[in-house]
Amino acid sequence: MSDPGMEPLTRPYYDALGRGELLIQHCGSCGRDTMYPRHRCPFCYEAELGWVRASGAGVLHSFAVTRFGAPTGFESQTPYALGVVKLAEGVQVLGRLWPDGDGGWGAYRCDAPVRFRPASEDEIARRPVPWFAVVHQ
Ligand SMILES: [Zn+2]
């Protein structure tokens, strides 16, 4: 039995992060956006999913700051923050949060706006996740 695997599916997403772009999947059949990456559209079940560039605007749904007790391989990065961001396109992604002006994450609030702000190509090569920054209002 052949296994299509996730790597070919997710390659465009990670390649775009390395270029400083945030992509989401878009269905060419029903026109809806979706994330996480899938082989078939969760709305119409057609295999017409392609990639489109997201606006980068979103709202922080939830987040957590890890100060100690990080998973294996992440110990040297503490403190760091992970958040679930609901993008303006209506899909959610998991990402890292840039420290705010005070070097922490005190400026972040749930339901407050955040914006995609790319990390360096080297950082993305090591830890391929989208990065978001607080939007000061
Ligand atoms: Zn569809």
Residues whose N, C-alpha, C, O or C-beta is under 5 A from the ligand:
A	BS01	ZN	C27 S29 C30 G31 C41 F43 C44 Y45
